[in-house]
Amino acid sequence: LKTPDLIIERRDLIEWLAAKARISGVDIREGWVFSDIGQEEEKGVTIKLLHTATGRQEAIQPAVLIGADGAQSAVREALGPGYQLPTVSLLQAKILLPRGYPSNLVRIWFKRETTPYFFWLIPDSPQTGVVGVIVDDGKGAQQALDGFIHQMGWAPLAYEGCYASLYVPGVRPEARRGRTRIFLVGDAAGQVNATTVGGTVA
């Protein structure tokens, strides 16, 4: 690329955004997770929250609920069948780059006999990179990636994986329950990995 992409540590980005939000007056309560959408009432719906460390539960009635809780979104799940999205599995392994491999070269391989998606190799330093695969079946990701790594003559140093949601035309990322407006964003709405190839900046 004429202008190389920036590589950003996601944790640092999240902490920076959280600091900006707190300065703006946002109350961030860490350790709480969305549990369920309760019964619809005149004022809207009751949102149930769970504190993961203590097991304590709390109920609130927000005017707006934003589900930004990833590909396996609990908010999306609570909205029901009309809001569900398929997910794919992503698995990658850190490797030592082959001798002489350019540290600024990203490669993609299409192997239809293994996956309808692709394999990738992305250097993350002059010496190391990550090689990965996308598959429909999460159980098949390890076998597919290990087979590819073995075929290329590499050795895995460590693994990491996640799920990504796929965009489905007609599935709207918003809903209304009484007076409560509900929005899905990011991977919860199929808006991140499938549309930007996973890049935070992109």
N, C-alpha and C positions, 0 to 999 in steps of 0.2 A: 504494500500500500504506500502511496506517496506520503500520507500522514498516518503513521502507525496508530492502532487502537491503544488506548490507555488500559492498563491492567490494574484493577482496584480490588483491594481486600474487602470483601463484602461486610465483614464484621465492623471494620473501621467506618465504612460508609453508613451502616445502620446506626452506629453510636453517634456519628456526626449529625445525622438527621434527627435522632432523638434529642440531642443537645439543643439543636435549633428549635425543635417543637416545644421543649420545656421553657426556653427563653421566651417563646411566644405565648406562654400561659397554658400549655397543654398539660393535663394531669396524666402521667404515664404510670400505670400500676403493673409492675412486673410480677410474674409468677401466676397470673390469672389466665385461664383459657375459656373460650366459649364452650358452653356445655349443651344448650338446647334453646329453641324458641318456644316459649310457653303459649298459653291460650290467648287468642286475640281478644282484646278488650276495647272499650270505647276510645281510650287514649292511645291505643296501639297494641303492641305485644310486649310481653315480659321476656327479657333476655336473661337466661340463666348462665351464671359464671361459676367456675370452679377454681379454687386456689390449689395448685398441684402439690405444694409442700405440706399443707395442713389438712386438705380435704374439705375446707370450709366452703360453703356455697353462698352466693349472693344473687339477688335478682334486681334488675334495673329496667326502666322503661325509656329507652332512648328515642328521640325523634328520628335519628338516622343510625343505621347499623351498616358498617363497611366491613365486608368479609375479605380480608387480605391474608388469609391463612393457608395459602399454598395449594398445590395440585390436589391434595386430599382434603379439601376444605370441609370443615365441619359445618360452617355456615351454609355452604351450597348444599350439603347433604340434608340439612334440616329444612331447606326450601322444598324438597320433594322431587319427584321423577322428572318434571319438566325442566329442571335446571342442571341435570347431571351431565358431566363431560367424561369422555374416555381418557385414560392416562397411559403413558408409555414409561418404560423403565430406562434410566440412563445409568451406566456403570463405566467408570474409568479407572485406570491404574497408572501410577507414576512409574516411569522407566528411565534408565540411562539412555540418552540419545545415541544413535549409531555414530561411529567415528566419522567426523567430517560433516555431520548433518547441520545445515544452517539453522541458527537459533531463531531466525525470523521467518521461517517457512512453516506454514500450516498445511497439512495434507488431509485429504478426504478420500476414502475408498468406498465404492458401492459394490456390495456382494449380495446379490439378490437371493442366492441360495441360503444365506444365513439370516438376513434381516431385510425388510422392505425399506429401511432407513439407510444408515451409513455408519462407518467407522471414522474416527478422526485421530490425528496426532497433532498436539499443540505444545510447542516448547514453552516451558515456564522459566528457564534459565539456560545459559550456554551449555550446561551439562545434562539437564533433565527435561522431561516433558510428560504430558499425560496422553495416554491412548485410551479411547473410549468407544462405546457402542450404544445405540438406541434399539430397543426391542419392544414388541408388544407384550410379551410374556416375561414378567419379572424373573421367573425361575430360569429362563433361558439365557439371561444376560451373562451370567458367570461363564457358562459353557461357551457361548459365542465369543466373548472377549478373550478367554484363555486360549481358545483354539486359534484365534487370529494372532495373538501375541506369540504363541508357539510357532505358528507358520512363518512369522516375520523374524524369528530367531532372537526375540527379546526376552527379558525377565521382569516380572512385576515386582515392584518394591513395596507398594501399598495400594489399597483400593478405597474408593469412595463412590457412593451412588445416591440417586434420588429419583423421584417421580416427576413427570411433567404432564400437564393437561394439554389436550388437543382442542383446537378451536372447532366448534360445530356451528354452521350457519343456522340461524333461527333460534338458538339458545340465547336469550337476552340476559345480560349480567345485572339485572335490576328487578326488584319486586316491591310490592306494597302489601303490608299486613296491617289493616286498619289504618291508623295515621302514621305508622312507622314505615319509612322508606328504607329499603335494603339494597345495597350495591355490592357487587363482586368486582374485585380488581386483581391485576397481576395473574399469577398462575391459577388462582381460584376461578378466574374468568377465561382461562385459556389465552391470556394476552402476552405471556412472556416468552418462554422457551420456543413455542411454536412459531412465533412471529419475529423473533430477534436472534434465533439460533443460540439462545441462552445468555447473551451478553448483557451485563448489568448496564453498561454505558449505552449500547445499542438500544 
